[in-house]
Amino acid sequence: MPDTTPFGHVLTAMVTPMTPDGAVDEGGVRAVARHLADTGHDGVVVNGTTGESATLTSDESIEVVRMVVDEVGDRLAVVAGVGSNSTAHSIEMAARAAEAGADSLLLVSPYYNKPTQPGLIAHCTAVADSTELPIMLYDIPGRTAVPFATETLVELAGHDRIVAVKDAKGDLAASIRVMAATDYLWYSGEDALNLPLLALGAVGVVSVTGHVTGRENAALVEAVAAGDLVRAREIQDRVIPAIDAIMTTSQGAIMAKAALVELGVIEHATVRLPLLESPPAHLDILRAGLAATHAEKVA
């Protein structure tokens, strides 16, 4: 594992807290950022999927970056999501995120357009050419419909600023091939696969469950780096109830906000349409999952 990385090793894709009327809650944003900094993280992703980036305005997105940088920029690497299905908009957001103090950028493959692989290469290259910040590609075809092909990732690795991948594809064989052929800093982007991806060579995680399992995620990364797979399996087994409760009950942003309310980190679990807050039955599942995971704390 490299000693240094512009992204950190233990990251969470942070929610964007909102007031009951749907406005961005600055106090909540700052509280979540502090909570992550206090619970084992060395990096944070802002304006990712879990941050409800699809329903934030451009100005709101940049203000959230500013808030997080101001609150914890001296403690965490701040990775700003700038992905869009418009290359021009992504370039604009990359410039604005840099001005707001982001340390690096997260670039998801364009959604809805369904570009060809050459189009995907052209999109990522155009954004990377426009900025001086390091870029983490975000491969999540379940949301974008278009995966980064192995050959595409290998070609993009030749760009000086495209240096990392958040892997939420769920294809371990493809991950192995790209890691073997490139020097990417590889990150697990799917909590259920954190351990296998770390064991295969990933340097860290970009988690959703990390809102409530930050210390466990840090211990997992450390255990794998030390070659202690027995301890790593124990930690991964321990967090399965929280992963299941947050990631499979309904939707990650919904459940992560509800979990933060349960922990007393934020006051409101408000989400923006088309998302809806958790019904009581889902909250019961969440509470049971959190209780099971935290019945025995990681030392």
C-alpha positions in Angstrom: 0.0 0.0 0.0 1.4 3.4 -0.9 2.2 5.6 2.1 0.7 8.6 0.4 -2.2 9.2 -1.8 -4.0 12.4 -2.7 -7.3 10.8 -1.9 -6.6 9.0 1.4 -7.3 5.3 2.2 -10.5 5.4 4.2 -13.2 7.5 2.6 -16.9 7.7 2.8 -19.2 9.1 0.1 -20.8 11.7 2.3 -24.5 12.5 2.4 -25.7 16.0 2.0 -27.8 16.9 5.0 -31.0 18.9 4.4 -33.5 20.8 6.5 -37.1 19.6 6.5 -37.9 22.1 3.7 -35.3 20.5 1.5 -32.6 23.2 1.7 -28.9 22.2 2.2 -28.3 22.2 6.0 -24.9 23.8 6.6 -24.8 22.8 10.2 -25.6 19.3 9.3 -22.9 19.2 6.5 -20.3 20.4 8.9 -21.4 18.0 11.6 -21.2 15.0 9.3 -17.8 16.1 8.1 -16.5 16.3 11.7 -18.1 13.0 12.5 -16.2 11.3 9.6 -12.9 13.0 10.6 -13.4 11.7 14.1 -14.2 8.1 13.1 -11.2 6.8 11.3 -11.3 8.6 7.9 -8.5 10.3 6.1 -10.6 11.3 3.1 -14.1 12.2 2.1 -16.1 12.2 -1.2 -18.5 15.2 -1.5 -21.2 15.4 -4.2 -21.1 11.7 -5.1 -24.2 9.5 -5.6 -24.8 9.3 -1.8 -24.6 13.1 -1.6 -27.6 13.3 -3.9 -25.6 15.1 -6.5 -28.2 14.5 -9.1 -30.6 16.8 -7.3 -28.2 19.5 -6.1 -27.8 22.6 -8.1 -24.3 23.5 -9.3 -24.1 26.3 -6.8 -25.2 24.0 -4.0 -22.6 21.4 -4.9 -19.8 24.0 -4.8 -21.0 25.4 -1.5 -21.0 21.9 0.0 -17.4 21.5 -1.1 -16.5 24.9 0.5 -18.2 23.9 3.8 -16.4 20.6 4.0 -13.0 22.1 3.1 -13.5 24.8 5.6 -14.6 22.3 8.3 -12.2 19.4 7.9 -9.9 20.3 5.0 -6.9 20.2 7.4 -7.9 16.7 8.5 -9.3 14.9 5.4 -8.5 14.8 1.7 -11.6 16.3 0.1 -12.6 14.6 -3.2 -15.3 16.5 -5.1 -17.7 14.7 -7.4 -17.8 16.6 -10.7 -19.3 13.9 -13.0 -22.2 14.8 -15.4 -23.6 13.6 -18.6 -22.4 16.8 -20.2 -18.6 17.1 -20.7 -18.8 20.9 -20.7 -20.6 20.9 -17.4 -18.1 18.5 -15.8 -15.2 20.8 -17.0 -17.0 23.8 -15.4 -17.6 21.9 -12.2 -13.9 20.7 -12.1 -12.7 24.3 -12.3 -15.2 25.5 -9.6 -14.4 22.6 -7.3 -10.7 23.4 -7.5 -11.4 27.0 -6.7 -13.4 25.9 -3.7 -10.4 24.0 -2.3 -11.0 20.4 -3.3 -7.9 18.3 -3.2 -9.0 15.9 -6.1 -11.9 15.0 -8.2 -14.3 12.1 -8.7 -15.4 11.6 -12.3 -18.3 9.2 -13.0 -18.9 7.8 -16.5 -21.7 9.9 -18.2 -25.1 8.5 -17.4 -28.1 8.3 -19.7 -26.3 9.3 -22.8 -24.7 5.8 -23.2 -21.5 6.9 -24.9 -19.3 4.5 -26.8 -16.0 3.6 -25.2 -14.1 6.1 -27.5 -16.6 8.8 -26.3 -16.0 7.8 -22.7 -12.2 8.2 -23.3 -12.7 11.6 -24.9 -15.0 12.8 -22.1 -12.5 11.8 -19.3 -9.5 13.1 -21.2 -11.2 16.5 -21.8 -12.0 16.8 -18.1 -8.5 15.7 -17.1 -6.9 18.1 -19.6 -8.9 21.0 -18.0 -7.6 20.7 -14.5 -4.5 20.3 -12.4 -6.2 18.1 -9.8 -5.8 14.3 -9.7 -8.8 12.4 -10.8 -10.5 9.2 -9.5 -12.7 7.5 -12.1 -16.0 6.1 -10.9 -17.1 2.9 -12.5 -20.7 2.1 -11.5 -22.5 0.7 -14.6 -25.6 -0.2 -12.5 -26.3 3.6 -12.3 -24.7 4.8 -15.5 -25.5 1.9 -17.9 -22.0 2.2 -19.4 -19.1 0.4 -17.8 -15.5 1.4 -18.2 -14.1 -1.4 -20.4 -10.8 -2.9 -19.3 -9.1 -1.5 -22.4 -10.6 1.9 -21.8 -9.3 2.0 -18.2 -5.8 0.9 -19.4 -5.7 3.7 -22.0 -6.9 6.3 -19.6 -4.2 5.3 -17.1 -1.7 6.9 -19.5 -3.0 10.4 -18.5 -0.9 12.0 -15.8 -3.9 13.2 -13.8 -6.2 10.1 -14.1 -4.6 8.1 -11.3 -7.3 6.2 -9.4 -10.5 4.2 -9.8 -13.5 3.8 -7.5 -14.7 0.3 -8.5 -18.4 -0.4 -8.0 -18.7 -2.6 -11.0 -18.7 -5.9 -9.1 -16.5 -7.7 -11.6 -13.5 -8.9 -9.7 -11.9 -10.6 -12.7 -12.0 -7.3 -14.6 -10.5 -5.5 -11.5 -7.6 -7.9 -11.4 -6.8 -7.4 -15.0 -6.8 -3.6 -14.8 -4.8 -3.5 -11.6 -2.2 -5.9 -13.1 -1.9 -3.7 -16.2 -1.8 -0.2 -14.6 -0.5 1.8 -11.6 -4.0 3.0 -10.6 -4.8 3.6 -7.0 -7.7 1.2 -6.7 -10.6 1.8 -4.3 -13.5 -0.5 -3.4 -16.7 1.4 -4.2 -19.0 -1.4 -3.0 -19.0 -2.2 0.8 -19.8 -5.8 0.4 -16.7 -6.3 -1.7 -14.3 -4.2 0.5 -12.3 -7.2 1.7 -11.9 -9.0 -1.6 -10.9 -5.9 -3.4 -8.4 -4.9 -0.7 -7.0 -8.4 -0.8 -6.5 -8.1 -4.5 -4.6 -4.9 -4.3 -7.0 -2.0 -3.6 -5.4 0.7 -1.5 -8.6 1.8 0.2 -12.4 2.1 0.2 -15.0 4.7 -0.7 -17.8 3.6 1.5 -21.4 4.4 2.1 -21.7 2.3 5.3 -18.7 4.2 6.5 -21.0 6.8 7.9 -21.4 4.4 10.7 -18.5 2.0 10.3 -15.6 4.3 9.8 -13.4 2.8 12.5 -14.2 -0.7 11.3 -13.3 0.3 7.7 -10.0 1.8 8.9 -9.2 -1.4 10.9 -10.1 -3.5 7.8 -7.7 -1.5 5.6 -5.0 -1.7 8.2 -5.5 -5.5 8.7 -5.2 -6.3 5.0 -2.1 -4.0 4.6 -0.5 -5.9 7.5 -1.4 -9.3 5.9 -3.7 -10.3 8.7 -6.5 -11.8 6.7 -7.9 -13.6 9.7 -8.6 -10.3 11.5 -9.8 -8.7 8.2 -12.4 -11.4 7.8 -13.5 -10.9 11.4 -14.0 -7.2 10.8 -15.8 -7.7 7.5 -18.1 -10.3 9.1 -18.9 -7.8 11.9 -20.0 -5.0 9.5 -22.3 -7.2 7.3 -25.4 -6.4 9.3 -24.8 -2.6 8.8 -24.0 -3.1 5.1 -27.2 -5.1 4.6 -29.3 -2.6 6.5 -28.0 0.5 4.7 -27.3 -0.9 1.2 -30.1 -3.4 0.6 -33.1 -2.2 2.6 -34.0 0.7 0.2 -31.3 3.1 -1.1 -28.0 4.2 0.3 -28.5 7.9 0.8 -31.9 7.4 2.4 -30.6 4.8 4.9 -27.3 6.6 5.6 -29.1 9.7 6.6 -31.5 7.7 8.7 -28.5 6.1 10.4 -26.9 9.4 11.1 -30.1 10.6 12.8 -30.0 7.4 14.9 -26.5 8.3 16.0 -27.4 11.8 16.8 -25.1 13.3 14.2 -27.8 15.1 12.2 -31.3 16.2 13.2 -33.2 15.4 9.9 -33.1 12.5 7.4 -34.6 14.7 4.7 -33.9 13.6 1.1 -35.0 15.2 -2.1 -37.5 13.7 -4.5 -37.6 11.3 -6.1 -36.1 9.8 -2.9 -38.4 9.4 0.1 -37.4 9.0 3.8 -37.4 5.6 5.4 -40.8 4.2 6.6 -40.9 2.8 10.2 -40.3 -0.8 9.0 -37.1 0.2 7.4 -36.0 2.0 10.5 -36.5 -1.1 12.5 -34.2 -3.0 10.1 -31.6 -0.3 10.3 -31.6 -0.2 14.1 -31.2 -4.0 14.2 -28.3 -3.8 11.7 -26.5 -1.1 13.6 -27.0 -2.9 16.9 -25.6 -6.1 15.5 -22.5 -4.4 14.0 -21.7 -2.4 17.0 -22.4 -5.0 19.6 -18.6 -5.4 19.9 -16.5 -2.4 18.9 -13.3 -2.8 16.9 -10.3 -2.2 19.1 
